[in-house]
Amino acid sequence: SQQGEEDPQALSIQEGENATMNCSYKTSINNLQWYRQNSGRGLVHLILIRSNEREKHSGRLRVTLDTSKKSSSLLITASRAADTASYFCATDEMGAQKLVFGQGTRLTINP
Amino acid sequence: NAGVMQNPRHLVRRRGQEARLRCSPMKGHSHVYWYRQLPEEGLKFMVYLQKENIIDESGMPKERFSAEFPKEGPSILRIQQVVRGDSAAYFCASSRGSYYEQYFGPGTRLTVT
Protein backbone atom coordinates (compact mmCIF):
# COMPACT_ATOMS: atom_id res chain seq x y z
CA SER A 1 0.00 0.00 0.00
CA GLN A 2 1.08 3.58 -0.59
CA GLN A 3 3.20 4.95 2.24
CA GLY A 4 3.46 8.61 1.40
CA GLU A 5 0.49 10.31 -0.15
CA GLU A 6 0.61 13.96 -1.16
CA ASP A 7 -2.29 16.33 -1.10
CA PRO A 8 -3.34 18.09 -3.25
CA GLN A 9 -2.43 16.23 -6.42
CA ALA A 10 -2.21 19.51 -8.30
CA LEU A 11 -1.88 23.10 -7.14
CA SER A 12 -1.88 26.28 -9.22
CA ILE A 13 -1.14 29.65 -7.64
CA GLN A 14 0.06 33.13 -8.59
CA GLU A 15 3.68 34.11 -8.34
CA GLY A 16 4.44 35.58 -4.96
CA GLU A 17 1.83 33.53 -3.10
CA ASN A 18 2.68 30.78 -0.67
CA ALA A 19 2.26 27.12 -1.62
CA THR A 20 1.47 24.41 0.91
CA MET A 21 1.64 20.70 0.17
CA ASN A 22 0.80 17.92 2.57
CA CYS A 23 1.98 14.37 2.92
CA SER A 24 0.53 11.52 4.95
CA TYR A 25 2.12 8.18 5.69
CA LYS A 26 1.16 4.97 7.41
CA THR A 27 4.04 3.42 9.35
CA SER A 28 6.62 4.57 11.88
CA ILE A 29 9.54 6.30 10.21
CA ASN A 30 13.11 7.35 10.84
CA ASN A 31 12.91 10.42 8.67
CA LEU A 32 10.94 12.08 5.89
CA GLN A 33 12.44 13.77 2.86
CA TRP A 34 11.01 16.18 0.32
CA TYR A 35 12.15 16.23 -3.30
CA ARG A 36 11.44 18.37 -6.34
CA GLN A 37 11.28 17.04 -9.88
CA ASN A 38 11.10 19.21 -12.94
CA SER A 39 9.36 17.64 -15.91
CA GLY A 40 11.47 14.89 -17.41
CA ARG A 41 14.36 15.50 -15.05
CA GLY A 42 15.89 13.91 -11.98
CA LEU A 43 14.98 14.53 -8.37
CA VAL A 44 16.46 17.35 -6.39
CA HIS A 45 16.74 16.83 -2.65
CA LEU A 46 15.10 19.69 -0.75
CA ILE A 47 15.09 18.82 2.92
CA LEU A 48 15.22 15.92 5.38
CA ILE A 49 13.38 16.03 8.68
CA ARG A 50 14.00 13.39 11.31
CA SER A 51 11.29 11.75 13.37
CA ASN A 52 12.37 13.62 16.50
CA GLU A 53 12.14 17.00 14.76
CA ARG A 54 8.96 19.03 14.42
CA GLU A 55 9.96 21.81 12.06
CA LYS A 56 12.81 22.64 9.74
CA HIS A 57 13.63 25.61 7.52
CA SER A 58 15.77 26.00 4.44
CA GLY A 59 15.61 29.31 2.62
CA ARG A 60 12.01 29.77 1.43
CA LEU A 61 11.10 26.25 2.48
CA ARG A 62 9.49 25.26 5.74
CA VAL A 63 8.76 21.65 6.60
CA THR A 64 6.75 20.40 9.54
CA LEU A 65 6.37 16.87 10.82
CA ASP A 66 3.64 15.55 13.09
CA THR A 67 4.42 11.95 13.95
CA SER A 68 1.25 11.57 16.01
CA LYS A 69 -0.81 12.31 12.89
CA LYS A 70 1.71 10.71 10.55
CA SER A 71 1.76 13.78 8.37
CA SER A 72 4.13 16.42 7.05
CA SER A 73 3.72 19.68 5.20
CA LEU A 74 5.98 21.61 2.85
CA LEU A 75 5.49 25.36 2.64
CA ILE A 76 7.13 27.38 -0.11
CA THR A 77 6.93 31.09 0.61
CA ALA A 78 6.99 33.88 -1.95
CA SER A 79 6.70 31.45 -4.84
CA ARG A 80 8.50 32.00 -8.14
CA ALA A 81 7.87 30.71 -11.63
CA ALA A 82 10.96 28.54 -11.25
CA ASP A 83 9.25 26.66 -8.41
CA THR A 84 6.95 25.05 -10.98
CA ALA A 85 7.63 21.32 -10.60
CA SER A 86 6.34 18.13 -9.00
CA TYR A 87 7.03 17.75 -5.31
CA PHE A 88 7.35 14.36 -3.63
CA CYS A 89 7.60 13.30 -0.04
CA ALA A 90 9.49 10.11 0.71
CA THR A 91 9.60 8.15 3.93
CA ASP A 92 11.75 5.32 5.17
CA GLU A 93 10.11 2.73 7.36
CA MET A 94 11.74 1.82 10.62
CA GLY A 95 14.39 -0.78 9.96
CA ALA A 96 14.53 -0.20 6.22
CA GLN A 97 16.61 2.27 4.25
CA LYS A 98 14.51 2.23 1.11
CA LEU A 99 12.41 5.31 0.42
CA VAL A 100 8.71 5.05 -0.27
CA PHE A 101 7.39 7.86 -2.44
CA GLY A 102 3.96 9.32 -2.84
CA GLN A 103 2.40 10.23 -6.19
CA GLY A 104 3.52 13.83 -5.87
CA THR A 105 1.94 17.26 -6.03
CA ARG A 106 2.19 19.08 -9.34
CA LEU A 107 2.76 22.74 -8.52
CA THR A 108 2.26 25.42 -11.16
CA ILE A 109 3.27 29.01 -10.45
CA ASN A 110 1.55 31.46 -12.78
CA PRO A 111 3.50 34.63 -13.57
CA ASN B 1 32.08 17.83 -6.60
CA ALA B 2 30.23 15.61 -9.04
CA GLY B 3 26.82 14.35 -8.09
CA VAL B 4 25.39 10.94 -8.83
CA MET B 5 26.17 10.00 -12.42
CA GLN B 6 24.04 7.76 -14.56
CA ASN B 7 24.54 6.57 -18.09
CA PRO B 8 23.24 6.32 -20.59
CA ARG B 9 20.65 9.06 -20.17
CA HIS B 10 18.45 7.52 -22.86
CA LEU B 11 18.41 3.91 -23.97
CA VAL B 12 16.31 2.33 -26.68
CA ARG B 13 16.06 -1.43 -26.85
CA ARG B 14 13.99 -3.82 -28.90
CA ARG B 15 11.92 -6.45 -27.14
CA GLY B 16 14.10 -9.36 -26.10
CA GLN B 17 17.34 -7.39 -25.90
CA GLU B 18 19.31 -6.66 -22.75
CA ALA B 19 19.53 -3.28 -21.05
CA ARG B 20 22.44 -2.26 -18.83
CA LEU B 21 22.14 0.86 -16.74
CA ARG B 22 25.10 2.30 -14.88
CA CYS B 23 25.31 4.41 -11.77
CA SER B 24 28.32 6.03 -10.14
CA PRO B 25 27.54 7.28 -6.63
CA MET B 26 28.66 10.57 -5.18
CA LYS B 27 32.20 10.64 -3.88
CA GLY B 28 32.30 9.20 -0.38
CA HIS B 29 28.98 7.40 -0.72
CA SER B 30 28.95 3.63 -0.39
CA HIS B 31 25.18 3.04 -0.42
CA VAL B 32 23.34 2.81 -3.73
CA TYR B 33 19.63 2.53 -4.40
CA TRP B 34 17.72 1.95 -7.64
CA TYR B 35 14.19 3.21 -8.25
CA ARG B 36 11.82 3.03 -11.20
CA GLN B 37 9.36 5.70 -12.23
CA LEU B 38 6.48 5.13 -14.60
CA PRO B 39 4.93 8.16 -16.35
CA GLU B 40 2.93 10.43 -14.03
CA GLU B 41 3.78 8.27 -11.01
CA GLY B 42 6.08 8.43 -8.03
CA LEU B 43 9.25 6.43 -7.72
CA LYS B 44 9.16 2.79 -6.69
CA PHE B 45 12.06 1.22 -4.83
CA MET B 46 13.81 -1.66 -6.54
CA VAL B 47 17.06 -2.56 -4.77
CA TYR B 48 19.53 -1.30 -2.17
CA LEU B 49 23.20 -2.22 -2.40
CA GLN B 50 26.44 -1.60 -0.62
CA LYS B 51 29.82 -2.50 -2.06
CA GLU B 52 29.66 -6.14 -3.19
CA ASN B 53 26.44 -6.76 -1.24
CA ILE B 54 22.74 -6.67 -2.00
CA ILE B 55 21.07 -5.44 1.17
CA ASP B 56 17.43 -5.26 0.12
CA GLU B 57 16.01 -6.40 -3.21
CA SER B 58 12.39 -6.55 -2.13
CA GLY B 59 11.32 -4.27 -5.00
CA MET B 60 13.05 -6.18 -7.78
CA PRO B 61 10.98 -8.32 -10.14
CA LYS B 62 11.87 -11.95 -9.56
CA GLU B 63 12.89 -12.61 -13.14
CA ARG B 64 15.02 -10.81 -15.72
CA PHE B 65 16.25 -8.08 -13.34
CA SER B 66 19.56 -8.11 -11.49
CA ALA B 67 21.80 -5.55 -9.84
CA GLU B 68 25.36 -5.41 -8.65
CA PHE B 69 27.73 -2.95 -7.03
CA PRO B 70 31.25 -4.33 -7.44
CA LYS B 71 34.25 -3.38 -5.38
CA GLU B 72 35.52 -1.30 -8.28
CA GLY B 73 33.38 0.51 -10.78
CA PRO B 74 29.78 1.63 -11.00
CA SER B 75 26.63 -0.10 -9.90
CA ILE B 76 24.87 -1.90 -12.74
CA LEU B 77 21.15 -2.58 -13.15
CA ARG B 78 20.66 -5.26 -15.75
CA ILE B 79 17.38 -6.12 -17.43
CA GLN B 80 17.39 -9.20 -19.61
CA GLN B 81 14.91 -9.89 -22.42
CA VAL B 82 13.24 -6.51 -22.06
CA VAL B 83 9.50 -6.14 -22.64
CA ARG B 84 7.45 -3.02 -23.39
CA GLY B 85 6.36 -2.83 -19.77
CA ASP B 86 9.98 -2.20 -18.76
CA SER B 87 9.84 1.22 -20.43
CA ALA B 88 10.32 3.72 -17.62
CA ALA B 89 12.78 6.11 -16.05
CA TYR B 90 15.28 4.36 -13.82
CA PHE B 91 16.87 6.46 -11.11
CA CYS B 92 19.86 5.72 -8.98
CA ALA B 93 20.46 7.37 -5.61
CA SER B 94 23.38 7.27 -3.22
CA SER B 95 23.90 8.10 0.43
CA ARG B 96 26.80 8.11 2.85
CA GLY B 97 25.10 5.79 5.26
CA SER B 98 21.88 4.41 6.56
CA TYR B 99 19.11 6.94 7.17
CA TYR B 100 21.00 9.81 5.54
CA GLU B 101 19.82 11.90 2.62
CA GLN B 102 19.60 10.07 -0.65
CA TYR B 103 20.84 12.06 -3.63
CA PHE B 104 19.52 11.15 -7.03
CA GLY B 105 21.10 10.95 -10.43
CA PRO B 106 19.48 12.34 -13.61
CA GLY B 107 18.00 8.98 -14.50
CA THR B 108 18.09 6.67 -17.50
CA ARG B 109 15.03 6.69 -19.68
CA LEU B 110 14.53 3.25 -21.15
CA THR B 111 12.28 2.82 -24.15
CA VAL B 112 11.46 -0.66 -25.36
CA THR B 113 10.20 -0.82 -28.92
Interface residues (C-beta under 8 A of the other chain):
Chain A: G4 N30 N31 Q33 Y35 R41 G42 L43 V44 H45 L48 F88 A90 D92 A96 Q97 K98 L99 V100 F101 G102 Q103 G104
Chain B: H31 Y33 Y35 E41 G42 L43 K44 F45 Y48 I55 D56 S58 G59 F91 A93 S95 S98 Y99 Y100 E101 Q102 Y103 F104 G105 P106 G107
